[in-house]
Amino acid sequence: MQRAERTKLLIEVGRQEAMEMAKMICEQYEVIDIQEPRAGLVMVKMRESAKQSLFYIGEVLVTEAKVKVGDAFGLGIVREEEPVFARALAVIDAAYNGNFAPQEWATIFTNLSQRLEAEQQQTKRSIERTKVQFDTMQV
């Protein structure tokens, strides 16, 4: 599983699991904070639809943390001010970068993927219920 997909699952539906996974790594390995969690601003790019040109729509507050576990480095960035969660993401990233992530994590990510899919389907059904069917409207 790629880093972006792992991070998306943890942020969207797996915050509690991320904390437990990071705790598991912290108990087994020495975790060195390279950069303590700190707040920062990130510029957000958008693509203009007519000319397909990129522009910056504004800034977003993020919390960023960097850790080292063994010889592997990890980075955790999360929107808003959540230092504990950003550090947990960094620890998990370092575990994968160092190839010492436990095998049971694959099951956790499979479950998170299914949960995210179910939530997206529920949202889609909710939107579809209120959608106007113009082809059935009479004048």
C-alpha positions as CSV (number, residue, x, y, z in Angstrom):
1,M,0.0,0.0,0.0
2,Q,1.3,3.4,-1.0
3,R,2.0,6.2,1.6
4,A,-0.7,8.5,0.3
5,E,-3.4,5.7,0.5
6,R,-2.3,4.7,4.0
7,T,-2.3,8.3,5.2
8,K,-5.7,9.0,3.7
9,L,-7.2,6.0,5.4
10,L,-5.8,6.9,8.8
11,I,-6.9,10.5,8.5
12,E,-10.4,9.8,7.2
13,V,-11.5,6.9,9.3
14,G,-8.6,5.5,11.3
15,R,-7.6,8.1,13.9
16,Q,-7.9,5.7,16.8
17,E,-6.1,2.9,15.0
18,A,-3.3,5.3,14.1
19,M,-2.8,6.1,17.8
20,E,-2.7,2.4,18.7
21,M,-0.3,1.6,15.8
22,A,2.1,4.4,16.8
23,K,2.0,3.3,20.4
24,M,2.9,-0.3,19.4
25,I,6.0,1.0,17.5
26,C,7.0,3.3,20.4
27,E,6.9,0.4,22.8
28,Q,9.1,-1.8,20.6
29,Y,11.6,0.7,19.2
30,E,13.3,3.9,20.2
31,V,11.6,6.9,18.5
32,I,13.6,10.1,18.2
33,D,11.9,13.3,17.4
34,I,13.7,15.1,14.6
35,Q,11.2,17.9,14.6
36,E,8.6,18.3,17.4
37,P,5.1,18.7,16.1
38,R,4.6,22.3,15.0
39,A,2.0,24.4,13.3
40,G,2.6,25.9,9.8
41,L,0.8,27.2,6.8
42,V,0.5,25.4,3.4
43,M,-0.6,27.1,0.2
44,V,-3.4,25.3,-1.6
45,K,-3.3,25.0,-5.4
46,M,-6.4,24.8,-7.5
47,R,-6.8,24.4,-11.3
48,E,-8.9,27.0,-13.1
49,S,-11.4,25.1,-15.2
50,A,-11.5,27.3,-18.4
51,K,-7.8,27.8,-19.1
52,Q,-6.6,24.8,-16.9
53,S,-4.0,27.0,-15.2
54,L,-2.9,26.6,-11.6
55,F,-3.4,29.3,-9.0
56,Y,-3.2,29.5,-5.2
57,I,-6.6,29.7,-3.5
58,G,-5.4,30.3,0.0
59,E,-3.6,28.8,3.0
60,V,-4.4,25.9,5.3
61,L,-3.2,25.5,8.9
62,V,-1.3,22.2,9.2
63,T,0.7,20.4,11.9
64,E,3.9,18.7,10.9
65,A,6.1,16.2,12.7
66,K,9.3,14.3,11.8
67,V,10.7,11.3,13.6
68,K,13.4,8.7,13.3
69,V,12.8,5.1,14.2
70,G,16.0,3.0,13.8
71,D,17.6,4.2,10.6
72,A,14.2,5.2,9.0
73,F,12.7,8.7,8.9
74,G,9.0,9.4,9.0
75,L,6.9,12.5,8.2
76,G,3.4,13.3,9.5
77,I,1.3,16.2,8.3
78,V,-2.3,16.8,9.2
79,R,-4.7,19.6,8.7
80,E,-5.5,21.8,11.7
81,E,-3.6,21.8,15.0
82,E,-3.3,18.1,16.1
83,P,0.3,17.5,17.3
84,V,-0.3,14.1,18.8
85,F,-1.9,12.8,15.6
86,A,0.8,14.3,13.4
87,R,3.5,12.5,15.4
88,A,1.5,9.2,15.3
89,L,1.4,9.5,11.5
90,A,5.2,10.2,11.4
91,V,5.9,7.1,13.5
92,I,3.8,4.9,11.2
93,D,5.5,6.4,8.2
94,A,8.9,5.6,9.7
95,A,7.8,2.1,10.5
96,Y,6.9,1.5,6.8
97,N,10.1,3.2,5.6
98,G,12.2,1.0,7.8
99,N,10.4,-2.2,6.9
100,F,9.5,-3.1,10.4
101,A,5.7,-2.5,10.3
102,P,3.9,-5.6,11.7
103,Q,2.1,-7.9,9.2
104,E,-1.2,-7.4,11.1
105,W,-1.3,-3.8,10.0
106,A,-2.3,-5.0,6.5
107,T,-5.5,-6.3,8.0
108,I,-6.1,-3.0,9.8
109,F,-5.7,-1.1,6.6
110,T,-8.1,-3.5,4.8
111,N,-10.7,-2.9,7.4
112,L,-10.2,0.9,7.2
113,S,-10.5,0.7,3.4
114,Q,-13.8,-1.1,3.8
115,R,-15.1,1.3,6.4
116,L,-14.2,4.3,4.2
117,E,-15.9,2.7,1.2
118,A,-19.1,2.2,3.3
119,E,-19.0,5.8,4.5
120,Q,-18.6,7.1,1.0
121,Q,-21.5,4.9,-0.2
122,Q,-23.7,6.2,2.6
123,T,-22.9,9.8,1.6
124,K,-23.6,9.0,-2.0
125,R,-27.0,7.4,-1.1
126,S,-27.8,10.5,1.0
127,I,-27.1,12.8,-1.9
128,E,-29.0,10.6,-4.4
129,R,-32.1,10.8,-2.2
130,T,-32.3,14.5,-2.5
131,K,-31.3,14.7,-6.2
132,V,-33.9,16.2,-8.5
133,Q,-34.9,14.0,-11.5
134,F,-35.4,16.5,-14.3
135,D,-36.4,14.0,-16.9
136,T,-39.5,13.0,-14.9
137,M,-40.7,16.5,-14.2
138,Q,-43.9,17.6,-16.1
139,V,-44.5,21.1,-17.4
